[in-house]
Amino acid sequence: MAKEENIQVYGVGDAEWTKETVPLDNVPLITYPTPAESPGVVHPYAKTFDTAVRRGHQVVQTLLMHKRQGLEPDLIFAHPGWGDAFYLKGIFPGAKVVGLFEYYYRTQGADVGFDPEFPRTFDDTFRVHSLNATQLLALESCDVGYSPTDWQRRCFPQAYRNRLRVIHDGIDTEKLRPDATASITLPDGSVHHAGEEILTYVSRNLEPYRGFHMFMRALPAIMAERPNCRVIIVGGDGVSYGKSLPSGETYKARYLAEVGGRVDHSRIHFTGHLPYAEYLKVLQVSRAHVYLTYPFILSWSMLEAMSSGCLVIGSATPSVREVLHDGQNGLLVPFKNPDALAKSAIDALANPEKYQELRLAARQTVIDKYDFETVCYPEFKKLIHDLHI
C-alpha cells in the first residue's frame, strides 16, 4: 500500500518486538514502550486482558504525541487481539479501523482438549472463556475485520461473522518458488541440495500444538525404512502456543529422549530459528514436508511450503483441510497417528516422481487463491473501497 500514489503509511509497534524488524521502504515506524506488568494482584484469568488494556493505553499515549503534530489517519489496520486497537477510535474518531481476527477461543471443538496427552481441565475451561474478553472488545473496536481462513472466521460468534471477511495476508509466490538448483548449508556445516532425500519440518517453536511430538514418533519408522534420508527440523525451543514446561525443559529434549536410540541422530539436523532466506532454501531442498497442527490458526509456513513446490503431508485438521486436499495438492494424515504419517512420508521419500503432479498443484493452489499481488491485495483494496474512505 505504501507504493500507491498519494498514500502515506506509518507502522506502529511494540519497541521490544520491533527491535529486529526489517524497515519497509516509505513506512516510518512509530514505536511505543512495552507495557509493564500490573503492579497489583490480577486474577490469573484476567492477565491477558490486563496486558491488552495496558498495551492499548500505551499505543494511544504514544500516538497522541503524533496527533498533536498533525497525524490524522483515514484508515488504520491493526491486530486488535493484543489490545493495540482498543482505544484508537477515541483519539482518531474519523478513522476507519480494520482488524485482523485470527482466532476466537473455544472450550471444546477446537484446540483445547483436542490432544488427549494434554487434556482439558476445569481451569482451562474458565481461563479460555475469559480470554475472549480481549477478542470481544477488539471486535467492538473495529469497523470491519478479516480472518485468514473461513474456518478461523467461523470460530467467532455468529453475531460477528458478517463483519469478518476471509482474506489471507498473502504469499509472495515469486519469491517462494521451486528451485532445482537450491542448496543449503546447515549450522553443522553440512551442505544439502534439491533432489536429495530430505524430509523437512518447520514451526516457530517445536511444540505439541504444531504436532512436533507426532512427527518425532514417526521418525523411527521413517529413518529405519529410508536409511539415506536426512531430516531438517526448523524451529526454536520456546513455546508459542499451549502449555509451557518447567524452567529449563523443552519439548525438543522431551521427545528426543522418548525416541532415544531408535533414530540415527547423525541424520537429524535441528537448525533453530533461521534467517528468512535460509528458511526458504530448506523448503526448496525438501522432498517431503510435514505440517501438523491442532485445530487452530493456519501457519504461513504451510502455504509458503506449497508455493515453494513442496509435497506437503498435512494433518487432517480443519484449517489445513480448507487448503490441502488429499491426493490432489498434497497428502493428509490423521494428526494423532504417527504410523500413518510415517507410511505417507516413506512413500513420498521413496517415490518423488509419483508426487510431482501434487507438487505442481500445491503451488498452483497458492497462486490461484493466496498470491499477494493478484489475489489478496486486490481483496484488501476492495475492502477499503467498501468502507467509503
Sequence and secondary structure as in RCSB ss.txt:
>XXXX:A:sequence
MAKEENIQVYGVGDAEWTKETVPLDNVPLITYPTPAESPGVVHPYAKTFDTAVRRGHQVVQTLLMHKRQGLEPDL
IFAHPGWGDAFYLKGIFPGAKVVGLFEYYYRTQGADVGFDPEFPRTFDDTFRVHSLNATQLLALESCDVGYSPTD
WQRRCFPQAYRNRLRVIHDGIDTEKLRPDATASITLPDGSVHHAGEEILTYVSRNLEPYRGFHMFMRALPAIMAE
RPNCRVIIVGGDGVSYGKSLPSGETYKARYLAEVGGRVDHSRIHFTGHLPYAEYLKVLQVSRAHVYLTYPFILSW
SMLEAMSSGCLVIGSATPSVREVLHDGQNGLLVPFKNPDALAKSAIDALANPEKYQELRLAARQTVIDKYDFETV
CYPEFKKLIHDLHI
>XXXX:A:secstr
 TTSTT    EEEETTTTTT    TT  EEEE      SS   GGGHHHHHHHHHHHHHHHHHHHHHTTT   SE
EEE GGGTTTTTHHHH TTSEEEEE      SSSSSTTTSTTS   HHHHHHHHHHHHHHHHHHHH SEEEESSH
HHHHTS HHHHTTEEE    B TTTS   TT EEE TTS EEETTS EEEEEEEE  GGGTHHHHHHHHHHHHHH
 TT EEEEEEESS SSS   STT  HHHHHHHHHGGGS GGGEEEEES  HHHHHHHHHH SEEEE   SS   H
HHHHHHHTT  EEEE  HHHHTT  BTTTBEEE TT HHHHHHHHHHHHH GGGGHHHHHHHHHHHHHHTBIIII
IHHHHHHHHHHTT 
